[in-house]
Amino acid sequence: MPKGDEVTTKFRVDISELKANISTANKEIKSANATFKEASSGMEDWESSTTGLEAKIKQMTSVLGSEKSKLESYKQQLVAITDAEAENGKRADELRVAYQQACDQFGKN
């Protein structure tokens, strides 16, 4: 194909839901960390006390849940992008075939 005759395809993906989910998860992580810091602030050796360890386990469980939520959002976005790319690839192939048929029938000019 001569330069300037390239066919390009654009597609848009709405990532506003992804951004919102990631933002929410990050807020939950900050909250869990702040809660742990508050719970352990009065303890010098929180690692040695049952209460300190329980607070740390609660914090880590909350952070893990939030990170899993972020991962699930990323997976959903990946699926959406993959689907959009596949659909656009099919459409580009259809347009390429139609262009070739038109060229065969009417010539390139």
N, C-alpha and C positions, 0 to 999 in steps of 0.2 A: 504494500500500500504506500503510495506517495506520502511524504511528510505533510501533515496538516489534515489528512483524512482519517486519523486515528479515531476510534470510537472509545469513549470513556463512559463509565457508569459511576454515578454517585448514589450513595444511600445515607440516610440519617438514622441514627439510633438515639432514642430518648433515654438518657441516663439519669434523669431527675430522680427517679425512684431509687436507683442505685446510690446516688449521692445522699439522699435522705436516709436510707438504711445505714450507710456507712457512718454518717454523722450521728445518728441515734446510737449506734454501737459504740462509737468513740466517746460519747457523753456517758454511756453506762460504764465504760471502763474507767473514765476519770472519776465518776461517782464511787465506784467500788474501791479505787485506790484511795480516795479521800476518806471514805468510811473506815478503811483499814488504818490509815494514818491516825485518824481521830481515836479509834479504839486502842491503838497501841501507843499513843502519845504518853500516857501515864506510866507505861511499863518500860523499865530499862532493858530487861531481858525478855522480850515477848516470846522469844524462841523457847524459853524454859517454862512458860506457864501454859496451862490448858486453855485459858481464855484467849491468850495471844495466838496460840496455834489455831484455835477455832476461828478467830477473826481472819487469820491469814488464809485458811482453807476456804472460808466464805468468800474472801476477796478473789482468790485464784479461780474458784468455781464461777463466780460472776464474770470475771474477765474471759475465761474460757468460753462461756456461753455467748458473750458478745462477739468474740472472735469467730465462733462458729456461725453466728448470724451474718457477719461480714462475708465470710467464705461462701455462704449460701447465696448471698446477693451477687457476689462475683460470678458464681456458677450460673445463676439465672441470666445475667447479662451476657455471659459467654454464649449460652444457648441462643439468646435472641440475636446476637451478632452473627453467629454461625448460620442461623436460619436466614437472616437477611442477605448474607453473602451468597448463600446457595441460590436463593430466589433471584438475586441480581445476576448471578452467573447464567442461570437459565434464560433470563430475559436478554442478556447480551448475546447468547448463542442464537436465540430466535431472531434478533435484529441482524446478526451477521448473516444468517441464512437468507433472510428477506432481502438484504442488500445484495448478496451474491445473485439471487434469482433476478432481481431488478437489473443488475449489471449484465447478466446473461441474456435477458430479454431485450433490453434497450441499449446496451453498451454503457461504457463507463461515463460517457458524457451525457 
